Amino acid sequence: MCGRRRNRPARPHGAAGAGQNASVPDRRLETPFPLDLPLTLGPLRRGPADPCLRIGPDEAWRATGTPCGPATLHIRRERDAVKVSAWGAGAEWALDTAPALLGFDDAPAGFEPRHPLLADLHRRFRGLRIGRSAAVVEALVPSILEQKVTSAEANRSYAALVRKFGEPAPGPIDLLLPPRPDVLAAAPYWSFHPLGIERRRADAIRRVCARSDRLERVTASAPSAASRVLTSVPGIGPWTAAEVAAVALGDPDAVSVGDFHLPNVIAWALAGERRADDARMLELLEPYRGHRLRAVRLIEAAGIAPPRRAPRAPIRSIAAI
């Protein structure tokens, strides 16, 4: 296993080791539990046009930076196993961490769904696992983009950011790698403006990328300690830290306090209340402490939300942010 450094230059697309003339390392992982790839890997995807990730019912492709260099991971679901293959300088690292990504370290047996709805959803979505990407900055950048804007706006900006600053991923499929932290840290703030990203979020992205080595090390910390490190960076608050903990650290108890919609979703699902604040959401989730993220993801997987009484918010110009 190589070190934590993620700023190594990417191998040129099509070079040896990308899959054309070299053997492709792969592994077969037996799954003694149900595994739903879209439900498990879905939190990694930033909208349907995410240039770094493709997820289908039985297979997924993911481009990522690793401490050893770029990698593309292919996951294919079989009857009682998954087969994972990888390309690029970071292929072995990607294969080593694939079990954690797929939730092999998850422990859903400790979840006791007392609410009838959660008990039903837990049965229906037995294949939902809490995975761990171990890619902190790759989770931070799109989470910063989601601050104070709609998901549609954030996803559009993220796809544009990857197309502008990313590089072709190794392997046989047309994916792009998430931009390297050193590239984003060196980019002037005004280069983000055509992507729909105003200076405040651009500066936050540049700031975390400049601290990427330190921030990546929080994967070895407890969630509370990791949150303290993340929120010590200006522009990173509890909401963003929780979003990162849910994806990069695989924390089954992460709750995104400060979310615009989530309290209403949880209150509607668990209490039939249209409106709620963070305090009420946390009160309703308290019986599931230790697995609060699991409860949230089950509710989100079912598409439960209070009825709308107003039209969706319009897409805004960054000048208004």
C-alpha positions as CSV (number, residue, x, y, z in Angstrom):
1,M,0.0,0.0,0.0
2,C,1.5,3.3,-1.0
3,G,1.4,6.6,0.9
4,R,-1.4,9.2,1.1
5,R,-0.3,11.5,-1.6
6,R,-3.0,12.1,-4.2
7,N,-1.3,14.8,-6.4
8,R,0.7,12.5,-8.7
9,P,0.3,13.2,-12.4
10,A,-2.2,11.0,-14.1
11,R,-0.9,8.4,-16.5
12,P,-1.8,9.3,-20.1
13,H,-5.0,7.8,-21.3
14,G,-4.3,4.7,-23.3
15,A,-0.8,4.1,-21.9
16,A,0.4,0.6,-20.9
17,G,-1.6,-0.5,-17.9
18,A,-4.8,1.2,-19.0
19,G,-6.2,-2.1,-20.3
20,Q,-5.1,-2.3,-23.9
21,N,-2.0,-4.5,-23.7
22,A,-1.7,-5.4,-20.0
23,S,-3.4,-7.9,-17.8
24,V,-6.2,-6.4,-15.7
25,P,-6.0,-7.1,-12.0
26,D,-9.3,-8.3,-10.6
27,R,-10.7,-10.0,-7.5
28,R,-13.8,-11.9,-6.7
29,L,-15.5,-10.9,-3.4
30,E,-18.0,-13.3,-2.0
31,T,-21.1,-11.5,-0.6
32,P,-22.8,-13.4,2.3
33,F,-25.3,-10.6,2.4
34,P,-27.6,-8.9,0.0
35,L,-25.9,-6.1,-2.0
36,D,-27.8,-3.5,-4.0
37,L,-25.2,-1.6,-6.1
38,P,-27.3,1.5,-6.9
39,L,-28.4,2.0,-3.3
40,T,-25.0,1.4,-1.9
41,L,-22.9,3.4,-4.4
42,G,-25.6,6.0,-5.2
43,P,-24.4,8.6,-2.6
44,L,-21.1,8.8,-4.6
45,R,-22.8,10.0,-7.7
46,R,-23.3,13.7,-8.2
47,G,-26.3,13.7,-10.5
48,P,-27.1,11.5,-13.6
49,A,-24.4,13.3,-15.7
50,D,-21.6,12.7,-13.2
51,P,-18.5,12.2,-15.5
52,C,-16.7,10.1,-12.9
53,L,-19.2,7.4,-12.1
54,R,-21.7,5.2,-13.9
55,I,-24.0,2.9,-11.9
56,G,-26.4,0.3,-13.3
57,P,-28.5,-2.5,-11.6
58,D,-25.7,-5.0,-11.8
59,E,-22.5,-3.1,-12.5
60,A,-20.7,0.2,-11.8
61,W,-17.7,2.1,-13.1
62,R,-15.9,4.6,-10.9
63,A,-12.9,6.8,-11.8
64,T,-10.9,8.1,-8.8
65,G,-7.6,9.4,-7.6
66,T,-5.7,7.2,-5.1
67,P,-2.5,7.6,-3.1
68,C,-0.8,5.6,-5.8
69,G,-2.2,7.4,-8.8
70,P,-5.4,7.4,-10.9
71,A,-7.6,4.3,-11.1
72,T,-10.8,3.1,-12.7
73,L,-12.8,0.5,-10.9
74,H,-15.3,-1.8,-12.5
75,I,-17.7,-3.7,-10.2
76,R,-20.0,-6.5,-11.6
77,R,-22.6,-8.2,-9.5
78,E,-22.8,-12.0,-9.7
79,R,-25.0,-14.4,-7.9
80,D,-23.3,-14.6,-4.6
81,A,-20.3,-12.4,-5.2
82,V,-19.0,-9.3,-6.9
83,K,-16.1,-9.2,-9.4
84,V,-14.0,-6.1,-9.2
85,S,-11.4,-5.1,-11.9
86,A,-9.2,-2.1,-12.0
87,W,-7.0,-0.1,-14.3
88,G,-4.3,2.6,-13.8
89,A,-1.4,3.2,-11.4
90,G,-3.8,3.1,-8.5
91,A,-5.5,-0.2,-9.5
92,E,-4.2,-2.3,-6.6
93,W,-5.2,0.4,-4.1
94,A,-8.7,0.5,-5.6
95,L,-9.0,-3.2,-5.4
96,D,-7.7,-3.3,-1.8
97,T,-10.3,-0.7,-0.7
98,A,-13.2,-2.1,-2.8
99,P,-14.7,-4.1,0.1
100,A,-15.0,-1.0,2.2
101,L,-16.5,0.9,-0.7
102,L,-19.1,-1.8,-1.0
103,G,-20.0,-1.8,2.7
104,F,-18.3,-5.0,3.7
105,D,-17.3,-3.3,6.9
106,D,-20.8,-2.1,7.6
107,A,-22.7,-3.6,10.5
108,P,-26.5,-3.2,9.9
109,A,-27.3,-5.9,12.4
110,G,-27.1,-3.4,15.1
111,F,-29.9,-1.3,13.6
112,E,-33.3,-1.8,15.4
113,P,-36.0,-0.1,13.4
114,R,-38.7,0.6,16.0
115,H,-40.9,2.7,13.7
116,P,-43.1,0.5,11.4
117,L,-42.1,2.4,8.3
118,L,-38.4,1.9,9.0
119,A,-38.9,-1.8,9.7
120,D,-40.7,-2.2,6.4
121,L,-38.0,-0.2,4.5
122,H,-35.2,-2.2,6.2
123,R,-36.8,-5.4,4.8
124,R,-37.5,-3.9,1.4
125,F,-34.0,-2.5,0.9
126,R,-31.9,-5.2,2.5
127,G,-29.2,-4.6,0.0
128,L,-28.4,-1.1,1.2
129,R,-24.9,-0.9,2.7
130,I,-23.0,2.0,4.1
131,G,-19.8,2.2,2.1
132,R,-16.6,4.0,2.7
133,S,-14.7,5.7,-0.2
134,A,-11.7,6.8,1.8
135,A,-11.5,9.8,-0.6
136,V,-12.0,12.9,1.6
137,V,-11.2,15.7,-0.9
138,E,-13.2,14.0,-3.7
139,A,-16.2,14.1,-1.3
140,L,-15.5,17.6,-0.1
141,V,-15.4,19.3,-3.4
142,P,-18.9,18.4,-4.6
143,S,-20.2,18.9,-1.1
144,I,-18.9,22.4,-1.0
145,L,-20.7,23.0,-4.4
146,E,-24.0,21.9,-2.7
147,Q,-23.7,24.7,-0.1
148,K,-26.6,27.2,-0.5
149,V,-27.8,26.0,-3.9
150,T,-30.1,23.4,-5.3
151,S,-28.9,19.9,-6.1
152,A,-29.5,20.6,-9.8
153,E,-27.2,23.6,-9.7
154,A,-24.5,21.9,-7.8
155,N,-24.5,18.8,-10.0
156,R,-24.3,21.0,-13.1
157,S,-21.4,22.9,-11.7
158,Y,-19.6,19.7,-10.6
159,A,-19.9,18.2,-14.0
160,A,-18.5,21.4,-15.6
161,L,-15.7,21.5,-13.0
162,V,-14.7,17.9,-13.9
163,R,-14.8,18.6,-17.6
164,K,-12.6,21.7,-17.2
165,F,-10.0,20.4,-14.7
166,G,-10.3,16.6,-14.8
167,E,-8.3,14.2,-16.9
168,P,-9.3,11.0,-18.9
169,A,-9.5,8.0,-16.6
170,P,-7.5,4.9,-17.4
171,G,-9.3,1.8,-18.7
172,P,-11.7,0.9,-21.4
173,I,-14.6,3.2,-20.6
174,D,-15.0,7.0,-21.3
175,L,-14.8,8.5,-17.8
176,L,-13.1,11.5,-16.3
177,L,-11.0,11.6,-13.1
178,P,-12.0,14.0,-10.4
179,P,-9.7,17.1,-10.6
180,R,-6.5,16.6,-8.7
181,P,-6.3,18.7,-5.6
182,D,-3.1,20.5,-6.7
183,V,-4.8,21.6,-9.9
184,L,-7.8,23.1,-8.1
185,A,-5.6,24.7,-5.4
186,A,-3.6,26.5,-8.1
187,A,-6.6,27.7,-10.1
188,P,-7.6,31.4,-9.8
189,Y,-11.0,31.9,-8.2
190,W,-12.3,33.7,-11.4
191,S,-11.7,30.5,-13.4
192,F,-14.6,28.9,-11.5
193,H,-17.1,31.6,-12.4
194,P,-18.0,30.3,-15.9
195,L,-18.8,27.0,-14.1
196,G,-21.5,28.6,-12.0
197,I,-19.3,28.8,-8.9
198,E,-19.0,32.2,-7.1
199,R,-15.9,33.2,-5.2
200,R,-17.0,32.0,-1.8
201,R,-17.3,28.4,-2.8
202,A,-14.4,28.6,-5.2
203,D,-12.1,29.8,-2.4
204,A,-13.4,27.0,-0.1
205,I,-12.5,24.5,-2.8
206,R,-9.1,25.9,-3.3
207,R,-8.5,26.0,0.5
208,V,-9.4,22.4,1.1
209,C,-7.4,21.3,-1.9
210,A,-4.3,23.1,-0.6
211,R,-4.7,21.1,2.6
212,S,-5.5,17.8,0.9
213,D,-2.7,15.8,2.5
214,R,-3.8,16.7,6.0
215,L,-7.5,16.3,5.3
216,E,-7.0,12.8,3.7
217,R,-5.5,11.6,7.0
218,V,-8.8,12.0,8.8
219,T,-9.8,8.6,7.4
220,A,-7.7,7.1,10.2
221,S,-9.6,9.1,12.8
222,A,-12.9,8.6,14.7
223,P,-15.8,10.5,13.1
224,S,-15.8,13.1,15.9
225,A,-12.1,13.8,15.5
226,A,-12.5,13.9,11.7
227,S,-15.3,16.4,12.0
228,R,-13.1,18.7,14.2
229,V,-10.3,18.7,11.6
230,L,-12.7,19.3,8.7
231,T,-14.6,22.1,10.4
232,S,-11.3,23.8,11.3
233,V,-11.0,24.8,7.6
234,P,-12.8,28.1,6.9
235,G,-15.8,27.4,4.7
236,I,-16.4,23.9,6.0
237,G,-19.3,23.7,8.5
238,P,-21.1,20.8,10.3
239,W,-23.3,20.1,7.3
240,T,-20.4,19.7,4.9
241,A,-18.4,17.6,7.4
242,A,-21.4,15.3,7.9
243,E,-21.8,14.8,4.1
244,V,-18.1,13.9,3.9
245,A,-18.3,11.5,6.9
246,A,-21.3,9.7,5.2
247,V,-19.4,9.1,2.0
248,A,-15.7,9.1,2.6
249,L,-15.7,7.7,6.2
250,G,-18.7,5.4,6.0
251,D,-20.1,6.8,9.3
252,P,-23.5,5.1,9.8
253,D,-24.5,7.8,12.3
254,A,-23.7,10.9,10.2
255,V,-26.6,13.4,10.1
256,S,-26.4,16.4,7.9
257,V,-27.6,19.1,10.3
258,G,-28.4,22.3,8.4
259,D,-29.9,20.7,5.4
260,F,-32.8,22.7,3.8
261,H,-35.0,19.7,3.0
262,L,-33.9,16.8,5.3
263,P,-35.7,17.8,8.5
264,N,-39.0,18.0,6.6
265,V,-38.4,14.6,5.0
266,I,-37.7,12.9,8.3
267,A,-40.5,14.6,10.1
268,W,-43.0,13.6,7.4
269,A,-41.8,10.0,7.2
270,L,-41.6,9.4,11.0
271,A,-44.3,11.7,12.4
272,G,-46.5,12.9,9.5
273,E,-45.4,16.5,10.0
274,R,-44.9,18.7,7.0
275,R,-42.4,21.1,8.5
276,A,-39.6,20.6,11.1
277,D,-36.3,22.0,12.2
278,D,-33.0,20.3,12.9
279,A,-33.9,19.9,16.6
280,R,-37.1,18.0,15.7
281,M,-35.3,15.9,13.1
282,L,-32.6,14.9,15.7
283,E,-35.4,14.1,18.2
284,L,-37.1,11.7,15.8
285,L,-33.8,10.1,14.8
286,E,-32.5,9.7,18.4
287,P,-33.8,6.1,18.9
288,Y,-31.5,5.1,16.0
289,R,-28.3,6.7,17.3
290,G,-25.4,4.8,15.9
291,H,-27.4,4.2,12.7
292,R,-29.1,7.5,12.0
293,L,-27.6,7.7,8.5
294,R,-29.0,4.3,7.8
295,A,-32.5,5.5,8.8
296,V,-32.1,8.6,6.6
297,R,-30.9,6.6,3.6
298,L,-33.8,4.1,3.9
299,I,-36.3,7.0,3.9
300,E,-34.5,8.6,0.9
301,A,-34.4,5.3,-1.0
302,A,-38.2,5.1,-0.7
303,G,-38.5,8.6,-2.2
304,I,-40.6,9.8,0.8
305,A,-41.1,13.5,1.0
306,P,-43.9,15.9,2.2
307,P,-46.3,17.1,-0.5
308,R,-45.1,20.2,-2.3
309,R,-47.1,23.4,-1.9
310,A,-45.0,25.7,-4.0
311,P,-43.1,25.4,-7.3
312,R,-39.4,24.4,-7.3
313,A,-36.9,27.1,-6.7
314,P,-35.6,28.6,-10.0
315,I,-32.0,28.2,-11.0
316,R,-30.2,31.3,-9.9
317,S,-27.2,33.3,-11.2
318,I,-24.1,33.1,-9.0
319,A,-24.3,36.9,-8.8
320,A,-27.2,36.4,-6.4
321,I,-25.3,34.1,-4.0
